[in-house]
Amino acid sequence: MVLTLKLNAREEIQTQRAHIEAQYEVLAMEEAALKILCTHPAVEKKYDGDGGSYYDPPTYWINWTCPDCGKRWTTPQ
């Protein structure tokens, strides 16, 4: 998209921004649908944690990433 500004540049920018945001919403819904349909066959997991502190015990979790659909999530270990 080539940005061309007319005499009333502010209204033109607002109109183009609204158009871009509408496209983004559609694409975000399509991406969410892909993540639901994906079975994550090549999921990558990374074990992580913190060392705790004097007052709090250490906690551990697993970071999951699907390279196919881009979904990321965390589960406790």
Contact map, one row per residue, 1 for C-alpha under 8 A:
11100000000000000000000000000000000000000000000000000000000000000000000000000
11110000000000000000000000000000000000000000000000000000000000000000000000000
11111000000000000000000000000000000000000000000000000000000000000000000000000
01111100000000000000000000000000000000000000000000000000000000000000000000000
00111111100110000000000000000000000000000000000000000000000000000000000000000
00011111100100000000000000000000000000000000000000000000000000000000000000000
00001111100000000000000000000000000000000000000000000000000000000000000000000
00001111111100000000000000000000000000000000000000000000000000000000000000000
00001111111110000000000000000000000000000000000000000000000000000000000000000
00000001111111000000000000000000000000000000000000000000000000000000000000000
00000001111111100000000000000000000000000000000000000000000000000000000000000
00001101111111110000000000000000000000000000000000000000000000000000000000000
00001000111111111000000000000000000000000000000000000000000000000000000000000
00000000011111111100000000000000000000000000000000000000000000000000000000000
00000000001111111110000000000000000000000000000000000000000000000000000000000
00000000000111111111000000000000000000000000000000000000000000000000000000000
00000000000011111111100000000000000000000000000000000000000000000000000000000
00000000000001111111110000000000000000000000000000000000000000000000000000000
00000000000000111111111000000000000000000000000000000000000000000000000000000
00000000000000011111111100000000000000000000000000000000000000000000000000000
00000000000000001111111110000000000000000000000000000000000000000000000000000
00000000000000000111111111000000000000000000000000000000000000000000000000000
00000000000000000011111111100000000000000000000000000000000000000000000000000
00000000000000000001111111110000000000000000000000000000000000000000000000000
00000000000000000000111111111000000000000000000000000000000000000000000000000
00000000000000000000011111111100000000000000000000000000000000000000000000000
00000000000000000000001111111110000000000000000000000000000000000000000000000
00000000000000000000000111111111000000000000000000000000000000000000000000000
00000000000000000000000011111111100000000000000000000000000000000000000000000
00000000000000000000000001111111110000000000000000000000000000000000000000000
00000000000000000000000000111111111000000000000000000000000000000000100000000
00000000000000000000000000011111111100000000000000000000000000000000000000000
00000000000000000000000000001111111110000000000000000000000000000000000000000
00000000000000000000000000000111111111000000000000000000000000000000100000000
00000000000000000000000000000011111111000000000000000000000000000000111000000
00000000000000000000000000000001111111100000000000000000000000000000000000000
00000000000000000000000000000000111111100000000000000000000000000000000000000
00000000000000000000000000000000011111110000000000000000000000000001100000000
00000000000000000000000000000000000111111000000000000000000000000000000000000
00000000000000000000000000000000000001111110000000000000000000000101100000000
00000000000000000000000000000000000000111110000000000000000000000100000000000
00000000000000000000000000000000000000011111000000000000000000000111000000000
00000000000000000000000000000000000000011111100000000000000000011110000000000
00000000000000000000000000000000000000000111110000000000000000011110000000000
00000000000000000000000000000000000000000011111000000000000001111000000000000
00000000000000000000000000000000000000000001111100000000000001110000000000000
00000000000000000000000000000000000000000000111110000000000111100000000000000
00000000000000000000000000000000000000000000011111000000000111100000000000000
00000000000000000000000000000000000000000000001111100000011110000000000000000
00000000000000000000000000000000000000000000000111110000011100000000000000000
00000000000000000000000000000000000000000000000011111000111000000000000000000
00000000000000000000000000000000000000000000000001111111111000000000000000000
00000000000000000000000000000000000000000000000000111111110000000000000000000
00000000000000000000000000000000000000000000000000011111100000000000000000000
00000000000000000000000000000000000000000000000000011111100000000000000000000
00000000000000000000000000000000000000000000000000011111110000000000000000000
00000000000000000000000000000000000000000000000000111111111000000000000000000
00000000000000000000000000000000000000000000000011111001111100000000000000000
00000000000000000000000000000000000000000000000011110000111110000000000000000
00000000000000000000000000000000000000000000001111000000011111000000000000011
00000000000000000000000000000000000000000000001110000000001111100000000001111
00000000000000000000000000000000000000000000111100000000000111110000000001111
00000000000000000000000000000000000000000000111100000000000011111000000111100
00000000000000000000000000000000000000000011110000000000000001111100000111100
00000000000000000000000000000000000000000011100000000000000000111110011110000
00000000000000000000000000000000000000011111000000000000000000011111111100000
00000000000000000000000000000000000000000111000000000000000000001111111000000
00000000000000000000000000000000000001010100000000000000000000000111110000000
00000000000000000000000000000010011001010000000000000000000000000111111000000
00000000000000000000000000000000001000000000000000000000000000001111111100000
00000000000000000000000000000000001000000000000000000000000000001110111110000
00000000000000000000000000000000000000000000000000000000000000111100011111000
00000000000000000000000000000000000000000000000000000000000000111000001111100
00000000000000000000000000000000000000000000000000000000000011110000000111110
00000000000000000000000000000000000000000000000000000000000011110000000011111
00000000000000000000000000000000000000000000000000000000000111000000000001111
00000000000000000000000000000000000000000000000000000000000111000000000000111
